[in-house]
Amino acid sequence: MITHNSTRKRILNAAIHIFAEKGYHDTRVDEIVEISGTSKGAVYFHFPSKQDIFLGLVDEFAQILENRIKNVIREETGGVNKVNAALLACMETFGHYQKLAKIFLIQAIGLGSIFETRRQMIHDRFVQLIKDYLDEAFQDGDIPPIDTEIAAIAWMGAINEVVIRWVYTGEPSPDRILPVLRTILLRSIGIDDQSIRGMNSTIE
């Protein structure tokens, strides 16, 4: 649920439920008007079309996810610890905002070039975020030399695939996903198993 009691937020909150339940194509703007308790004029003032409402939700989720990741990272020192904290925050955010995640990860695929361009821009934003923290881990001497851009793209692909399956089917559960995903990703950048086991033990 998006917090803040503005008309725009009420519209987006209503849209979350309807898009998640009915999908983009079967959702009507009139339904969003009714559920949000606003008027058609208010909806079109903030969002000129159904497409704009959907893109607004995609942007909203991306911003929530980025903010949560950056907030937890501020509490950490060291590149590897920041990468680890970011992964945990990512999973927790997808779980907390599961309906939004479904819209962002599943429904935005295959809806045309405008949606795909926006999705790719957000995807690239998070690849860059991962790369930045991998670069920091290298500078700190925590990981060996590696092409952090390729590593970040591979990480994003792995995270995306696992989370899409979870959001879509409910399986595997986050308590299964996180330790395994963390192990695979951290091994891929040269983190030793003892350090990984220590990180995994903090969530058991």
Secondary structure as GFF3:
##gff-version 3
##sequence-region A 1 204
A	DSSP	alpha_helix	7	22	.	.	.	ID=ss1
A	DSSP	alpha_helix	29	36	.	.	.	ID=ss2
A	DSSP	alpha_helix	40	46	.	.	.	ID=ss3
A	DSSP	alpha_helix	50	74	.	.	.	ID=ss4
A	DSSP	alpha_helix	79	96	.	.	.	ID=ss5
A	DSSP	alpha_helix	98	102	.	.	.	ID=ss6
A	DSSP	pi_helix	103	107	.	.	.	ID=ss7
A	DSSP	alpha_helix	113	139	.	.	.	ID=ss8
A	DSSP	alpha_helix	148	169	.	.	.	ID=ss9
A	DSSP	alpha_helix	174	188	.	.	.	ID=ss10
A	DSSP	alpha_helix	193	201	.	.	.	ID=ss11
###
